[in-house]
Structures are given as C-alpha cells and as structure tokens.
Amino acid sequence: MSRHFKIITKEVGREHPIETEFSGDVDRAYIIKFFGLREPDVEWFRIEELQKD
C-alpha cells in the first residue's frame, strides 16, 4: 500500500526549513534512513503522513 509523506527538515547553516514530499510503500524508519535525518547536519525534522482525499 503506497503512503504519502511530507518531510520538513532544518539543516545546520540554513536559514529556513526544507520541505519535500515522498510517496511509496515505506514506513517512517525507511524515510529517516533514506533522507539521512539522523545525520549531525540535521537540527530537527518532522514527518507527516498525508491522507488521501
């Protein structure tokens, strides 16, 4: 089952957060690893699962 996510990250040295979207048959742990959200250059991140209308 395909899921749709919005990922918002704040990286060290950037003034504003970056927002991107990702769709696939994946879970939260996969997104964290795929986008490198546990790397030291990421100050914080938020993952939201978007609901289909």
Phi, psi and omega in degrees: 000124181283138179238154182239128183236150169248127181244125178242125181232147173242115181261150177301133177088350177263141182286321185238153175295159177252135180242133177218166178234152183214135177237141177167175178271070186225170176241179183301318181299320178297316181297317179300316180289314183301316182270358179065040187285351176262007180287155184293343179276359178261115179288314178201163177211158176221134178241124178241131174272123181272136180272143176283143178284000000 
